Amino acid sequence: MTGETTVRTAVRIHGRSAQREAVRALLDGLRARSGHLVVTGEPGLGRTALLQWAADSFRAGPVLRLGPGEDRGAPATAGELLTTLRKAAGEAPLLVCVDDAHLWDAPARSALSHAAERLHTAGRVALLLSVAGHRAVDPEFARLPVVRLDPLAPSHADALLDEVTDGSTDPAVREHLLAEAEGNPALLLALVRRLTPAELRGLRPLPRPTADAGTLAAVAGSALTCPSADARDLLLTVAAAVRAADGPDVDTRLVLDALRHLDPVSAPTANPLPDVLAGAGDRLRFHSPLLCRAVHATAAPDRRRAAHRALADVLEADGQPLPALLHRSWSLSGPAPVARLADRLAAVAADGTTPASHGLRGTAYARAAELTADAPVRAERYTAAAEQALLGGRPDRARPLLAAARDCAAPAVVRGRAERVRGLAELRDGPVGDAHQSLLLAASLLAEDAPAEAASAALAAADAAWAAGDLSSCLATLSLGPAPVPRDAAGMLDPAAPDAATGADGLPGAVDLAGAVDGAGPGGVPVPTDPPGPRHAADPRQVVAPRHATVPGHATAPGHATVPGHATPGYAAVPSAVLAGGRTGGATPRTDAGARGGPGGTRVCGAVPDPVRDHRVGMRALLEGRLDRAAPSLGQVVERARTDDRPETLLRAASAALLLGNVDAARRAGARALAATRQSGSEALVPQALEYLAYAELRAGRHPQARAHAEEGLRTALRAGQRNTAAHHQAVLALAASIEDEPATVARHVTAALATARRHGLAQAATLAEWAAARADLGRGRPQDAADRLGLLVLPGPGRGHFAVWRLAVPCFVEAAALAGRPEDTHEVLTDFAGWAAFGADPQAAAQLARCHALLAPPDHADDLYRRALARHDEAGGDFERARTALLYGKWLRRRRRPREARGRLGTALAGFDRCGAGVWAAQARAELRALGAAPQGGGAGTLTGLTPQQLRIARHVAEGATNREVALTLAVSTRTVDYHLRKVFAVLGVRSRLELARMVEHADRTRGDRRAGDRM
């Protein structure tokens, strides 16, 4: 122990929203019935804290706490227990909290289980149990509903650390503590308590290991006890094997063979397994990762080293060099550097032919660094370990490794690689402004010795500027980079050709990557002095853009370079940010083109990769309005992916295809990238691949598919600690839900996306989320609210949305403004949107433009413009946008008393909305058809088929005369939920009173009964 910090008691539970919601539902249900729930989790995750929160939150009646033993009042039989509960409850609801119910003896557990199944006989009782998660659930509790406590998400652990230290922890120390705690709140608090204030503030070095045996044992508590020496050896060998495994489980045969090496006399067996272990097939694992660490740390040092030595012997015989070397290194008796073993570890980790995950390679690099005496080589190996951790989807592990590398003296190229990893980690999970600066610094440090990596870092810096919506910085960063590499006649790189100051693309050659760029545009960015495209007429009859334009983009007035308004996956996660694998760590020399590292076969070094160069050239030309140069370069990026299966190449191709408006190519490249990342084990890239797929489906108008990809992408992003990527997926989910009848879902995703976007400066994600909220307002018939929201995004001013996204929201804004009686607000942005539509990058833009002008046109022109818009939709495809135009046209026709034509257009709109799942817009179409006296099929008046199951249940209860409060009690939901669904029921069925609803339900039931009777005849 090096000292102790007094830790303030946390005043609230961090995270645990799903678990608290489950407990809250149990307590709310007491208004109508009894219930029970089991809370489980490994030691330190907060089972007791959750039960205490439930007790503090319960206000409807008394709280009874039961525990094992006579002094705690636990009755011996179920009948006695129910009698006790009945007396304690009286007439009021009762909450019973039983902490650590697994500690009760078997008869008491049985009584508790039987009582849980008969709680209704004791009145309105909620039974809340907690049981240990480091062992299998006792059979007595196996039938009860369970809610599991998982480790805290990084953001929640960070908030807990801030609360108990008043935010005074040094950033590097913070990263180290969060990584060591692995989301366990009790361990995090124990680590803070172990450090002195000076250590917490970074003024003194931290003790090593920070999570020592005593700290881990204190958190594990009684779960660490083991009955026999043989069981202790089994647990220790499994815990030791996990340290060099690709996951939480290990091969049973490996463990048993190692045990034979430990004790040749005995016959080791894995039957029966200790409670803390789980077996599945031929694999063994601990129920609790914390307990696995504690078993390893608290073992006798000699026995621990012997276990690692035995594992190394078995693995060497099996031909598994990397885990064998790791175990051999852990079998050493002291911390002194061992150069030969360190070099071998680094060399095998860098060997791409050695099968190993990114996580295992990172562990090997980190261990090699610990055994290395030379500071520069140690720094490079720590950096390589951080790279592998990031590729494996563990930025929480990468950051402490980078801090360790920073403590070592190192040359510029090593510091540049470390800054690159730091910047990429921040790009996915941190302020993107910080990521931009880190990546620019990395490019500067790498420029002389590693120009290919410098170019990749510079392009990633542009990605960060893009995500932040900083057009000037994005352009300036894309202007940096090495000279284009000459090619031979076959288009291959020509290493013999001399470098040139400028290349075939006409862009400048090598510049100072750390310096500023002088130019005429904002922020020193060179921009064109005149727009390259024609001015567009203001006459609405002349602004429908040609369908097939050659290049996607344009520039407006001088000093305002623009790009096409597409929803690309945002350069918050573009493939230029892909890390190179297989760092040698100084153990072996680097190779040139074709060198590979890691299972993904990622490039280590060589000349400037063609996709990086072409992407940079195309992006820069696009932003500057040099459209004739942008399309060929980006097209090359897309084309190259046809014959390249590397994840980074495919992701880069998907990004370029979206820039070009080639949605089908983006979907193909994104799907192949997803398959490639999963096959290669690059967990960090899976959320990005799903992000590209989600955006491509969204742009194609396939909202259900976009939602499916974004839901999976959100889960993988959160699991990989990529909050920025998760925010983009939340924005996609909000956009997808905005066409459905789910305002609560839209609000939830918008809130989540904006929470991260505002904290980390993600302008693109914020713009998409705000647009989703506005589109939901528009779909629900609230054009004034929608126009207010959208005006902030699309109208000129400092609050305008992301430069590459706000144009997408212009059609929604024009519709909202026209319906709200504010057409004068639309003229400037509509002229700009006409320019965007003229380039053809968005297949829907031309039709949307015609629809916008139809909304604003006088009656003698609107009819023709609506027809033109529908014709454009027929060319472009996409059910949702065509249905929106048909709906607006049908409304316009109905108001001009042309019912026959209106009915046809509205029926087409309804069919289109139903096909793509746009429930909120389908309701508008049905309402318009009812106003015409038509009964839309599948959802009109007189039928209940348009209701969701929950809406149908509520409708039937109301039809029987129940009040909203009575319905809420019966269904165990809130009154507010019933109010919301009942409004939807009225809207879908077209009724205005509860009496009308009762008549409709009665009629529907009678009709169904008559139909059944007819079927039986």
Buried (B, 14 or more C-beta within 10 A) or exposed (E): EEBEBEBEEBEEBBBBEEBBEBBEEBBBBBBBBBBBBBBBBBBBBBBBBBBBBBBEEBEBBEBBBBBBEEEEEBBEBBBEBBBBBBEBBEEEBBBBBBBBBBBBEEEBBBBBBBBBEBBEEBBBBBBBBBBBBBBBBBEBBEEBEBBEBBBBBBBBBBBBBBBBBEEEBBEBBBBBBBBBBBBBBBBBBBBBBBBBBEBBBBEBEBBEEBBBBEBBBBBBBEBBEBEEEBBBBBBBBBBBBBBBBBEBBBBBEBBBBBBBBBBEEEEBEBEEBBBBBBBEEEBBBBBBBBBBBBBBBBBEEEBBBBBBBBBBBBBBEBEBBBBBBBBBBBBBEEEEEBEEBBBBBBBBBBBBEBEBBBBBBBBBBBBBBBBBEBBBBBBBBBBBBBBBBBBBBBBBBBBBBBBBBBEBEBEBBBBBBBBBBBBBBBBBBBBBBBBBBBBBBBBBBBBEBBBBBBBBBBBBBBBBBBBBBBBBBBBBBBBBBBBBBBBEEEEEBBEEEEEEEEBEBEBBEBBEBEEEBEBEBBBBBBBBEEBBBEEBEEEBEEBBBEBEBEBBBBBBEEBBBBBBBBBBBBBBBBBBBBBBBBBBBBBEEBBEEEBBBBBBBBBBBBBBBBBBBBBBBBBBBBBBBBBEBBBBBBBBBBEBBEEBBBBBBBBBBBBBBBBBBBBEBBBBBBBBBBBBBBEBBBBBBBBBBBBBBBBBBBBBBBBEBBBBBBBBBBBBBBBBBBBBBBBBBBBBBBBBBBBBBBBEBBBBBBEBBBBBBBBBBBBBBBBBBBBBBBBBBBBBBBBBBBBBBBBBBBBEEEEBBBBBBBBBBBBBBBBBBBBBEBBEBBEEBBBBBBBBBBBBBBBBBBBBBBBBBBBBBEEEBBBBBBBBBBBBBEEBEBBBBBBBBBBBBBBBBBEEEBBEBBBBBBBBBBBBBBEBBBBBBBBBBBBBBBBBEBBBBEBBBEBBEBBBEBBBBBBBBBBEEBEBEBBBBBBBBEBEBBEBBBEBBBBBBBBEEBEBBBBBBEEBEEEEEEEEEEEEE
